Amino acid sequence: MPPPLRFSVSVSFGGSHDAKSIGRYGALAERLGFRSLLAGDHLYMGGRHTLHSVATLAILAASTEEIGLGFCSYVLPLRDPLFAAKELAEIDCLSGGRLVAGLAAGSNAAEFATFGIPFSERGDRLDEGLGAVMKLWTGERVNFEGRFYRFSDAVLAPRPMQQPHPPIWIGSWTGNRRSAERVVKYAAGWQASGLHTSVAEFGVGWQRVQEAARALGRDPSSIRTSYVNATMWLDSDRTRAWETANSGRIAGLAPPFPTGVELRLVGTPEDIIGRLGDLAAAGVEEVAIRPPASASEQLEIFAREVMPAFAG
């Protein structure tokens, strides 16, 4: 039997969805036993329609009861920490303490250019922003003086419901030295990208995270791992599954991303079980699948034919 895995859903809604359809999708995922609903976060994608991640989570908070709600991942360097701390605290409160604060440096250079923020600064801005947000979440009246951000006598209300703060996860494509150290210093876990991180790259990155933990005096077993945005299409026929995935008829399946065959969970349930087994063997504990939101039946097929294989 494959090693146990937990499963979440990376939600990907396009312009055809409204609040009611988003709510129904979230309620279905909760009913099927998924652990969390995780929203991607892009403010600008070259004119392509992207729903605001925080608005999406607010809708999901109202349409679900217990499932976790979070990001994969919230691009902190594009926000002022005062705004980000408020936005995330509100979602935690609105959801009754269910926020999974997945944060990342960002990967879309054009998006940064639109906002006039140097792409080369994203890592430094993430580190400084993390420190500022955590102070705002836990302090009474907060002063902060940094290279990018500064504020004085700031009071955050409401505070996050989860104390001392919601669990932070750090998203990155690889576990390079700096990303690994960031996970160890700040986070409950690492979110690797199913759109960009191969199984081999995950294994190398996870080793680096563990090495960084030992070097910085943290128990590596205290750090969790997840693999998010794992684009998925299931069919009882493998050839038909790949034809559908490559046809371009269904948004979110075909290029421009992901382009690599290895970076898509496409095929029969048996195929997907094998691929997920490889991820589990590399050290992944949770996978957030990313089927097209327009095909909610894919969630049902996955829950019925794939999830039981990893229930041990």
N, C-alpha and C positions, 0 to 999 in steps of 0.2 A: 504494500500500500504506500502511496506517495506521502511525504511529510505533510503535516497539517498546514493549511494556509487559511488566512482570513481574506474576505473579499469585500471591496467597496466599489463604488461607481464614480468614475470621472464624468461629470455631466457636461454635455456639449450641445447647447441650444442655439439654433439659428433664428433668422428673422421670422420664421413661420410659427414660432411658439409664443403663446400668451401666458398670462399668470395662471390661468386655470389648467392649461396643459402641462406647465411646469410642475404645478402642485400634484397633478395626477401621477406624473412620472415619479416624483419623489415618494409618494404614498405607496406606489407599486414596489419600488426598491426596498422600502422599509418592510412591507408585507412579505417579501421574498427572503428576507433575512440578511440583507447586505449590512455591513458594519457602518459605513459612512457614505455621504454624498459629498463629493469634492468638486468645486468649481474652478475652472481655469480662469485666468485673470489677464485680460488684455484691454487696455483703454483705447488703443488705436492699432488697427491691423490693415493698413493700406486701403482703407475704404470698405473692407469686408465687415459685414455685420457681426458684432460681438455683443452679447448681453452683458451688462454690468454685473460683475461677480457678486458684489455685496447685495444688490437688489435681488439677484437670483436666490441667494441664501436666505434673504428675508422671506421670500415666497415659500421656500422649502421649510423654513422654521414654522410657518403657519399651517402647513399641510402635513406635517409629520409630528410624531410624539417623542420618539426615543433615539432614532438613528443619529449618528454624529454628522455634523455639518462643518465643512471646512474648505480649504483652498489647495490647489495643486498647480501653481503656487501663487500667492499674492505678491506682486512685484513691489516690494517696499521702497526701493530707491526712487520710484516715480511719485511718491507721496511725501508730504511733510509728516514727520512723526506725530505731531499733534492731531492731524486729521486721521492718520492711520490708527492710532491708539483709540480714538473715539469710535471710528467705524467698526473696528474689530470688537471692542467692548460691547457695543450695542448689539451686534449679532450674538455674542455670547449670552447677553441678558434676554434678548428676544426669544432665543431658542431654549432658555432654561438651563444654560450651562453646557451646551453641546459643541462649542466651537473647537475645531482642530485648526490651529493657526499655522498653516503651511506657508512659509515665506521663502522668497528667492531673490536673487540679484537681478534677474531678467535676462532675456536672450535675444530680444528683437532690437537690433541697432536702430532701425528706422523709427521705431516707437520712441526711443530715447531722443532721437534727433528732432522729432516733432515737438517734444516738450522742452527742447533746448538743454537737455542734460547730457553731458559727455558720457558716452557708452563706457569709456575706459574707467570711469569713476564708480561704476555700479557696485563693485565689491566693497570699496571703502564706504560708500553710502549705506549699503546694507548693514555693515558692522556698526557704524555709528547710529543708524536708525534703530537697530535692534536694542542698543543700549538705552536710547531715548524712550522707546516705547515701553520697555520693561520698567524704567523709572516712573513713567506716567501711570502704568498699571498698578504699581505698588506704593507710590509715594503719596504724601498728603498735599503739599504745595511744592512743586518741582521746579528747580532751576537747572538749565542745561546749557553748556557752552561747548560747541564742537566746531569742527572745520566746516561743516555744511549746514548745521542746524543750531539754532540757539533760541531759547525762550526763558522767561522768568515768571515765577509765582503762578505756574500753571496748575489748575485743579481739574482733574478728569472726573466727570460724573455722567453716567453711572460708571462705577468700577466694574470690571468683568465679574461675572458670577462665580467663575472658577477661581479659587484662591490657591497660591498667590497670583496666578495668572493662568490662562488657557495653555494647554500643551503646545509648544512650538516645535514644528518640524522644518527642516531646512531642505529645500529642493535644489538639486543640481544635476547636470548631465553626467558628471563624473565625480568620483571622490578624490579630486586632486588634493594636494597638501592643505591648501587654504580652506577649501570646502570641508575637508575632513575635520580640521581644527575648529571650524565654525560650528559644525554639528556637535562636537564634543563639548564646547563651551556653553552653547545656548540651548540645545535642542533635546527633545525626547527621542527624536529619530531622524533618519535620512529618507527623503523622498527622491528616489532615482526616477528618471524620465523614461517611460515606455515609448516615447516618440524618438528618443535619441540614444538610449543606453542599452547596449547589447548585454547578453548574459555574461560574456567574458569581461566586459567593462564593469559591470556591476560587481563581479567577484573581486576584481582588482581594487575598485573603490571601497568596497566593504572592508577589505584587508587594511587599507590605509586609515579608515575610520577607527578600526580597532587598535592599530598601532598608535594613532594620535591619542586615543583614550588612555592607553597605558602610559604614554609619555607625559600626559597632563594629569595623571593620577585619578582617572575615572574608570570605574569598572565597565569594560566593554559590554558585558551582558545587560547593562542598564539602558543600552541604546537600541531602539527598535529600527526596523527596516521596512520600507514599502517601495512598490514599483507602480507608479501612477501613469494615467493616460495610456494604458495598454489597449490600443485600437483593436476592435474585435468584430468578427463576423462568423457566425456559426451556420453550418448547413449539413444535412445528412450526406451530401455528396461533396467531396473535396474539390473536384474540378469546378463545379458550379459555384462553390464558395469563393474561389479565387477569381473566377470570371466576374462575379458580382463585385468583389472588392476592388478590382482593377478597371471596372467599366466606367467609373465616374458618374454613374446614375444616382448614387447615394452619397450625399454630402458627408464628409468626415472620414471616408474610407480610402479614397484614392489620393495620389499625390496632389498638391505639393508636399504634404507630409502625412504620414511617414512614407518614405520611398523604399526603404529596405524591407525585403521579405521577412527577415528575422525580427523586425520591429513591429510585426502585426500578428495578432492571434487570430489567424484565419484558417478555416478548415472544418473538419468534423469534430464532434465532442472529444473523440479519442485523440485527435491531433492536438487539440488545445490542452487536454490533460497532460500530454507528454511535454509540451512547451512549458506549462506551469510547473511541472515536476522539475524541469531544469532550473527554473528560477528559484524554487524552494531549496534545491540542492546547493545553489550558489549563496544562500543565506537570506533570501527574501522571505519575510513573514506575512506580508499583506500585499495583495495585488488589487489595484483599482482599475477595473475594466472600463473601456470607453467605446461602447457600441453607439451607433448613431441614435440620437434621442428620438428620431422619427420612427424608429423600429423597436418599440418597447417590448415586442415579443422576443427579442434577442435576450433581454434580461430573464424572461421566464424560461427560455431554453437553457441558458447558462445555469440558472438556479436548479433546474430539474436534472440536467444531464452531466454537469461538470462539478458543481460544488460538493455533492456527496462524496466524490473521490478524495477530497481533502479534509473531510470532517473529523478525522482522527486526531 
